Amino acid sequence: MTTTALPKEVADYFPYASVRPYQDQYISTIYSAVKERRSVLIEGSNGLGKTISALSAVLPVAMEKNLKVLYVARTHRQHERVIEELKAVSKRRPVAGVSLRGRNEMCLYRFDSSQHYDAKSLMEVCELMKSKGTCPYYKSADKQTYDYLKLQQMISTKSYKASEIMRVCKKKNLCPYELVKSALSDVNVVALSYLYVFDPDIRAAFLKNLDTQMQKIILIVDEAHNLPETAVDVSSSSMSLFAIHQAELEATRYGYEDAEAFAHLLYSETEKKAASIRKEELISPLFLDEVREKAGVLAPRSFYQHLGEIGAAVKKTLLSEGKHPRSYINALSEFLMRWTETAEDEAYIHVISKYFTRENTPTAKLAVVALDPSKVTMPVFSSTYANVVMSGTLQPLDAYSKITKMPHDTIEHIACSPFPREHILSVVCCGVTTAMESRTSAMYQTFIRRIQEVVSNTPVNTGIFTASYEVTRSLMAEGLQDALEKPLFFERRGMTSKANEKLVSEFKEHALTGGAVFLGVQGGRTSEGVDFPGNQMNSVIIIGVPYAEPTPRVKAQISYYEKQFPLHGREYGYLLPAMKKASQCAGRPVRTLEDKGAIIFLDHRFASHYCKSFLPSWVLRDLKVLPAKDGPLTQELQRFFSQ
């Protein structure tokens, strides 16, 4: 289909000779909404070309109205993809764009590798080094070189990836973070992480560098199914026994007796409280008042602010000594203030939980847990010029809109899938389930037989994503690895990001050498955000509905949503998050229009009306339910892959 199907204003920014099936509808929906200064909540499957669709739809309005486009996504790869598309757009119309990473990732200065700088600490170190003139990469306004000014001008007129800017700056001994920051006010599009927009503190500083207001921003949120969880994380806070103890030691070291005594008492009272719980319990906000009263603290806010002042003094001292400016007293102050601020807000709960450290040592922590993502999302969505909120797994749109409190006039749209129907096989197998009461040895043996059927009848690579690590362990214990004729690569709990990337890379390489099997967990690192085009994953097996363990915080979430949205508490707080994870896994084998993918749900519950209503339409359109016996799954797979 040619680009004549697009509005003329959009066609000027769409860089390709033709559009994919249904892509024109996707683009036109976004363009019409943004042109009317309305937000749009839109679901589109893989292969639709969502990135260029959103960009070409909003750019005509942004350029005409002199607005900024902020494109938020989770990974650097997604940010760089935005810039790649902008480079293509620039061949038709000049557009300036840049992908922005955090200061700690763009900094070229070699710090002591034994020190782990958080964003706030690095900012403080950075500002000190700039003021003292000790950073070899920073150029103050009066010392900016010709190269610096030339690069600044280039960024203001074209589109560059953060990685490209970092390479050039390294050669020329310039600070890439400061360079990008100085050019932000002149670029049209910025690709960046969620936190720059949705964390209130980070947003305030970022908008100053951007030199604009929220009302002058068109916001594109990609992979938006992740946003509610991110918003909750932004609003939550925790304090471990280790951190409390470090605050006590810090107070002792610097001679602050009142802080030392309070931290010591808080540690002992928290430890005592943790001893009486099994794993996790809700705790009354008054717990802190009880500790405070025992410590003889009469004015809590004043005392917590006092701790903050102590922490600031400690950090200043450390900075002057050229040391890492981390203050546990400062962190404790911020946590105590957060606890106090949320004590009477039903959108927060207070929790004490036991856990094991990486060294397998038992410990505990206190936490303030947010229940309402809209506390973070609504202030953003209500203040922008327009919002484009998109993902491949947003259904039901009405639920998403309510949970995040998008504007009342938001347009909701589900785009048709561009994949030919014959390229996707989706089936549910009866006779299997990971429901707790059914997790017997016989059930796991049935799972293994179904997995054997899939692996044996899949041309090359197969992916398996289980409901939990417990299910993974049980499958391995029942002999899964020995039952397979292809190599098995399995994701372990606690794997580092680097180790996981290596595991996935080795699995993908088997697409060229006869095939392999990847075993991961729904909601794990590999289950979303990693593409497996072509033979890198021909079939995906989804074992069980990944319901969260019914912990006190999960029960509190359901209860909170039930108050906010009567009759929908369990649906929004329990079922929806699980089905999002399963749906993300379903999309792993179909990434391009040429891919063929078999999606096998090994749990009869996926065939229920309740669960099906939360699956993407492109999975549902030809969903088959197979009987509980050997053979039918093999027949379906052979027919599908022989076409």
TIGU-556897 format. One line per 2 residues: number of its first residue (from 1); their letters; for each residue x, y, z of C-alpha. Coordinates in steps of 0.02 Angstrom, whole numbers, m for minus. Example, Ala and Ser with C-alpha at 12.3 -4.5 7.8 and 13.67 -1.06 7.14 Angstrom:
REM residues 2
1> as> 615/m225/390  684/m53/357
REM end
This chain:
REM residues 643
1> mt> 0/0/0  71/171/m48
3> tt> 88/321/66  m56/407/m26
5> al> m166/324/106  m90/443/234
7> pk> m141/624/269  m29/737/164
9> ev> 48/820/317  99/650/383
11> ad> 161/584/216  290/724/216
13> yf> 370/646/371  345/461/330
15> py> 511/405/255  460/244/168
17> as> 384/212/m3  240/110/64
19> vr> 147/72/225  119/m99/302
21> py> m55/m174/317  m160/m69/439
23> qd> m13/48/473  m105/191/388
25> qy> m251/171/509  m131/170/656
27> is> m45/329/597  m206/420/553
29> ti> m281/381/723  m132/458/813
31> ys> m121/608/696  m307/650/713
33> av> m299/639/902  m143/746/923
35> ke> m205/873/795  m359/897/906
37> rr> m246/908/1059  m313/745/1127
39> sv> m222/594/1196  m230/422/1116
41> li> m214/251/1198  m173/131/1058
43> eg> m128/m53/1047  m34/m121/897
45> sn> 49/m289/875  229/m324/827
47> gl> 271/m293/645  159/m141/630
49> gk> 302/m15/637  242/76/792
51> ti> 397/185/815  396/269/644
53> sa> 206/273/646  201/375/806
55> ls> 343/490/753  274/530/580
57> av> 101/558/655  155/685/788
59> lp> 295/776/697  181/881/583
61> va> 91/951/736  251/971/837
63> me> 341/1066/699  191/1177/661
65> kn> 158/1221/844  342/1227/897
67> lk> 320/1084/1021  446/960/1090
69> vl> 421/774/1064  478/664/1209
71> yv> 484/479/1164  502/374/1322
73> ar> 548/191/1317  634/69/1435
75> th> 795/19/1346  939/105/1260
77> rq> 907/m3/1107  731/68/1094
79> he> 798/246/1113  925/218/975
81> rv> 789/145/864  696/311/878
83> ie> 850/403/815  873/279/672
85> el> 696/318/615  726/506/633
87> ka> 880/492/522  766/416/389
89> vs> 637/554/415  773/686/396
91> kr> 801/633/216  629/707/181
93> rp> 612/843/313  746/914/429
95> va> 719/851/607  840/864/753
97> gv> 836/727/882  946/647/1014
99> sl> 940/497/1129  984/538/1309
101> rg> 1059/420/1438  1088/452/1622
103> rn> 1238/549/1684  1316/392/1758
105> em> 1308/304/1588  1372/450/1484
107> cl> 1512/502/1603  1687/471/1530
109> yr> 1781/505/1692  1861/349/1768
111> fd> 1801/339/1948  1861/212/2076
113> ss> 1784/49/2014  1755/m10/2193
115> qh> 1631/132/2220  1453/115/2153
117> yd> 1384/289/2123  1196/313/2120
119> ak> 1127/452/2010  1114/578/2151
121> sl> 1290/548/2217  1365/558/2044
123> me> 1276/723/2014  1352/794/2174
125> vc> 1527/732/2129  1505/800/1953
127> el> 1451/973/2013  1598/981/2134
129> mk> 1725/931/2000  1650/1059/1880
131> sk> 1661/1198/2010  1841/1154/2052
133> gt> 1890/1132/1870  1957/955/1902
135> cp> 1856/863/1768  1961/848/1609
137> yy> 1805/832/1500  1699/978/1562
139> ks> 1714/1144/1473  1637/1295/1560
141> ad> 1546/1423/1453  1699/1536/1440
143> kq> 1815/1392/1393  1711/1303/1263
145> ty> 1817/1256/1115  1779/1270/930
147> dy> 1751/1081/926  1627/1093/1069
149> lk> 1526/1232/988  1529/1145/820
151> lq> 1464/982/896  1331/1078/992
153> qm> 1271/1155/829  1272/985/741
155> is> 1163/907/876  1043/1053/863
157> tk> 1014/1023/677  1022/834/649
159> sy> 982/670/739  1112/579/842
161> ka> 1116/426/954  1191/442/1127
163> se> 1319/308/1079  1373/412/927
165> im> 1395/568/1032  1494/473/1164
167> rv> 1615/404/1034  1650/576/962
169> ck> 1667/658/1134  1789/525/1192
171> kk> 1903/565/1045  1893/752/1077
173> nl> 1900/744/1269  1729/824/1291
175> cp> 1588/781/1412  1447/698/1312
177> ye> 1318/724/1450  1349/912/1462
179> lv> 1355/926/1272  1185/842/1249
181> ks> 1113/940/1395  1167/1104/1315
183> al> 1082/1058/1150  916/995/1221
185> sd> 827/1161/1205  858/1163/1016
187> vn> 813/984/965  639/930/908
189> vv> 637/752/978  718/675/1132
191> al> 718/486/1161  744/444/1345
193> sy> 695/335/1492  530/341/1587
195> ly> 609/418/1742  653/584/1657
197> vf> 467/614/1635  380/517/1774
199> dp> 497/542/1923  445/714/1991
201> di> 619/762/2053  709/710/1894
203> ra> 574/790/1786  594/960/1870
205> af> 781/965/1832  758/896/1657
207> lk> 627/1026/1608  750/1164/1654
209> nl> 877/1092/1532  742/1068/1402
211> dt> 693/1251/1424  508/1218/1402
213> qm> 349/1176/1498  246/1017/1500
215> qk> 107/1105/1402  228/1120/1256
217> ii> 268/934/1251  194/791/1150
219> li> 233/634/1250  250/463/1167
221> vd> 254/318/1291  316/157/1210
223> ea> 295/m16/1288  167/72/1398
225> hn> 110/m90/1481  264/m65/1593
227> lp> 213/109/1649  97/65/1796
229> et> 233/m41/1877  365/93/1846
231> av> 250/225/1922  224/120/2079
233> dv> 413/95/2095  442/283/2082
235> ss> 322/314/2228  387/173/2338
237> ss> 536/172/2457  625/47/2568
239> ms> 757/41/2705  852/m119/2747
241> lf> 926/m170/2914  1097/m155/2833
243> ai> 1065/26/2783  998/69/2958
245> hq> 1154/m7/3036  1266/89/2917
247> ae> 1176/250/2967  1215/210/3149
249> le> 1399/179/3110  1407/339/3009
251> at> 1333/439/3153  1460/361/3272
253> ry> 1604/403/3153  1555/586/3141
255> gy> 1501/609/3322  1312/635/3302
257> ed> 1251/550/3461  1064/583/3436
259> ae> 1066/508/3261  1169/360/3324
261> af> 1046/323/3465  894/336/3352
263> ah> 968/224/3216  1020/95/3347
265> ll> 844/91/3420  761/82/3248
267> ys> 874/m64/3201  836/m164/3359
269> et> 648/m131/3351  641/m178/3166
271> ek> 743/m335/3197  628/m382/3342
273> ka> 472/m353/3236  543/m456/3092
275> as> 577/m603/3208  390/m629/3233
277> ir> 339/m635/3048  352/m776/2922
279> ke> 395/m682/2763  301/m518/2743
281> el> 170/m424/2842  83/m256/2837
283> is> 141/m146/2979  51/0/3057
285> pl> 123/172/3013  119/201/3202
287> fl> 268/83/3218  382/230/3181
289> de> 294/338/3312  324/202/3442
291> vr> 510/198/3399  517/388/3403
293> ek> 433/397/3573  554/268/3645
295> ag> 695/374/3577  623/529/3661
297> vl> 598/622/3497  454/744/3522
299> ap> 447/834/3353  464/700/3217
301> rs> 472/809/3062  599/926/3139
303> fy> 705/778/3194  697/693/3023
305> qh> 746/858/2941  888/869/3067
307> lg> 947/697/3009  940/763/2830
309> ei> 1051/910/2879  1174/790/2961
311> ga> 1175/684/2803  1208/837/2696
313> av> 1354/886/2809  1426/710/2798
315> kk> 1414/712/2608  1498/883/2601
317> tl> 1641/818/2708  1662/663/2600
319> ls> 1660/769/2442  1795/884/2511
321> eg> 1901/729/2547  1876/667/2369
323> kh> 1772/518/2428  1607/445/2371
325> pr> 1473/562/2447  1355/426/2506
327> sy> 1267/460/2670  1160/325/2749
329> in> 1096/454/2874  1032/558/2728
331> al> 948/405/2652  869/365/2820
333> se> 804/543/2834  722/533/2663
335> fl> 642/365/2705  574/425/2872
337> mr> 500/580/2790  419/472/2656
339> wt> 347/355/2790  275/504/2884
341> et> 203/588/2728  110/429/2677
343> ae> 53/374/2851  m128/427/2825
345> de> m141/400/2637  m238/243/2589
347> ay> m143/238/2423  9/176/2520
349> ih> 43/29/2634  186/3/2755
351> vi> 270/m166/2753  403/m265/2845
353> sk> 478/m413/2755  613/m546/2774
355> yf> 729/m593/2632  900/m667/2596
357> tr> 1050/m568/2534  1156/m626/2387
359> en> 1269/m708/2516  1115/m805/2576
361> tp> 1111/m712/2742  938/m684/2818
363> ta> 890/m502/2845  739/m386/2840
365> kl> 680/m217/2778  544/m87/2802
367> av> 453/m20/2649  328/110/2596
369> va> 235/29/2451  130/131/2330
371> ld> m33/57/2267  m91/191/2146
373> ps> 10/222/1985  m102/369/1941
375> kv> m19/471/2081  130/478/1963
377> tm> 49/464/1790  m99/583/1806
379> pv> 4/741/1841  101/705/1682
381> fs> m42/653/1568  m149/801/1622
383> st> m16/932/1588  57/889/1417
385> ya> m4/953/1248  m51/774/1202
387> nv> m2/595/1245  24/443/1133
389> vm> 21/290/1245  56/129/1149
391> sg> 105/m53/1166  66/m224/1094
393> tl> m20/m278/1256  m137/m147/1329
395> qp> m307/m233/1326  m427/m199/1401
397> ld> m394/m17/1358  m530/46/1474
399> ay> m444/m35/1624  m275/41/1578
401> sk> m352/213/1556  m436/203/1727
403> it> m282/138/1819  m168/276/1751
405> km> m306/410/1747  m280/466/1570
407> ph> m378/621/1513  m567/590/1499
409> dt> m569/627/1311  m430/503/1269
411> ie> m458/409/1106  m443/220/1126
413> hi> m399/112/976  m346/m68/943
415> ac> m256/m85/777  m280/m239/670
417> sp> m132/m357/661  m28/m346/502
419> fp> 23/m529/516  m55/m648/389
421> re> m169/m768/483  m73/m916/415
423> hi> 86/m852/498  22/m875/676
425> ls> m36/m1033/764  m107/m1007/938
427> vv> m171/m1153/1041  m222/m1192/1220
429> cc> m192/m1369/1283  m317/m1441/1405
431> gv> m268/m1565/1540  m124/m1462/1607
433> tt> m114/m1322/1736  6/m1245/1861
435> am> m134/m1214/1987  m54/m1248/2157
437> es> m161/m1399/2202  m118/m1483/2036
439> rt> 72/m1470/2045  105/m1656/2057
441> sa> 241/m1763/1980  112/m1834/1858
443> my> 64/m1658/1802  245/m1609/1771
445> qt> 270/m1768/1669  121/m1716/1563
447> fi> 200/m1544/1539  362/m1627/1482
449> rr> 269/m1735/1354  185/m1580/1281
451> iq> 353/m1490/1277  429/m1640/1185
453> ev> 290/m1630/1056  326/m1447/1024
455> vs> 516/m1459/1019  512/m1613/905
457> nt> 395/m1528/781  473/m1355/782
459> pv> 595/m1324/638  733/m1242/741
461> nt> 721/m1146/907  590/m1158/1044
463> gi> 562/m1041/1191  479/m1093/1355
465> ft> 419/m968/1486  352/m1036/1650
467> as> 238/m956/1779  377/m951/1911
469> ye> 552/m1010/1955  470/m1142/2063
471> vt> 386/m1217/1909  553/m1209/1816
473> rs> 641/m1302/1958  507/m1435/1961
475> lm> 518/m1464/1773  706/m1483/1787
477> ae> 688/m1601/1936  566/m1708/1837
479> gl> 694/m1733/1697  653/m1601/1567
481> qd> 832/m1582/1507  856/m1769/1477
483> al> 689/m1779/1386  742/m1654/1252
485> ek> 840/m1694/1095  902/m1515/1079
487> pl> 1019/m1416/1195  931/m1326/1338
489> ff> 977/m1151/1397  891/m1100/1558
491> er> 876/m935/1649  925/m941/1833
493> rg> 857/m830/1971  981/m693/2015
495> mt> 1079/m702/1852  1170/m541/1811
497> sk> 1117/m443/1659  1281/m484/1573
499> an> 1264/m671/1608  1086/m670/1544
501> ek> 1136/m581/1383  1272/m712/1354
503> lv> 1147/m853/1382  1022/m778/1258
505> se> 1159/m746/1129  1218/m928/1138
507> fk> 1038/m988/1119  1011/m878/966
509> eh> 1169/m947/884  1086/m1119/880
511> al> 962/m1049/752  1101/m1085/627
513> tg> 1152/m1256/694  995/m1362/712
515> ga> 904/m1277/853  894/m1266/1042
517> vf> 772/m1235/1185  770/m1082/1298
519> lg> 688/m1097/1469  643/m933/1555
521> vq> 511/m858/1669  361/m750/1625
523> gg> 402/m575/1681  589/m615/1679
525> rt> 724/m522/1582  704/m621/1421
527> se> 515/m630/1416  497/m454/1347
529> gv> 610/m328/1264  715/m463/1179
531> df> 676/m500/996  690/m673/920
533> pg> 657/m647/733  666/m784/602
535> nq> 725/m952/666  787/m879/830
537> mn> 619/m934/903  493/m1027/796
539> sv> 382/m1084/940  348/m1017/1113
541> ii> 273/m1119/1255  187/m1024/1396
543> ig> 171/m1136/1549  42/m1078/1675
545> vp> m42/m913/1715  90/m811/1810
547> ya> m20/m752/1953  77/m661/2088
549> ep> 100/m746/2256  m45/m683/2365
551> tp> 68/m583/2481  m1/m447/2595
553> rv> 48/m313/2468  m41/m405/2325
555> ka> m197/m423/2433  m185/m239/2480
557> qi> m172/m194/2294  m330/m293/2255
559> sy> m421/m213/2401  m367/m38/2350
561> ye> m425/m62/2170  m589/m135/2231
563> kq> m622/28/2325  m572/133/2175
565> fp> m657/24/2043  m797/m80/2123
567> lh> m809/m260/2058  m641/m243/1968
569> gr> m516/m257/2112  m459/m435/2077
571> ey> m463/m406/1890  m353/m250/1894
573> gy> m239/m299/2038  m214/m485/2006
575> ll> m271/m551/1837  m219/m406/1726
577> pa> m33/m403/1779  m22/m591/1753
579> mk> m100/m589/1580  13/m445/1527
581> ka> 164/m554/1566  92/m702/1470
583> sq> 46/m592/1321  222/m520/1312
585> ca> 291/m696/1302  170/m738/1162
587> gr> 246/m602/1054  426/m664/1063
589> pv> 428/m772/903  337/m650/788
591> rt> 437/m491/766  435/m459/577
593> le> 299/m486/445  398/m631/373
595> dk> 404/m729/537  298/m882/571
597> ga> 266/m919/754  176/m1053/853
599> ii> 109/m998/1023  65/m1140/1141
601> fl> m22/m1105/1306  2/m1252/1423
603> dh> m136/m1217/1549  m322/m1247/1522
605> rf> m360/m1083/1612  m304/m985/1458
607> as> m458/m1055/1370  m578/m982/1499
609> hy> m679/m830/1451  m605/m738/1600
611> ck> m423/m757/1542  m458/m745/1355
613> sf> m531/m571/1375  m358/m508/1423
615> lp> m261/m584/1278  m214/m477/1126
617> sw> m337/m487/981  m203/m553/861
619> vl> m178/m704/977  m365/m732/1000
621> rd> m424/m721/820  m388/m905/778
623> lk> m357/m977/951  m383/m1166/956
625> vl> m421/m1269/1111  m346/m1444/1104
627> pa> m406/m1597/1202  m310/m1674/1347
629> kd> m220/m1812/1253  m60/m1848/1156
631> gp> m62/m1815/968  m173/m1664/927
633> lt> m33/m1539/968  89/m1633/855
635> qe> m37/m1633/713  m67/m1445/728
637> lq> 118/m1405/730  158/m1517/582
639> rf> 17/m1441/480  68/m1263/527
641> fs> 254/m1277/491  229/m1377/330
643> q> 122/m1241/250
REM end
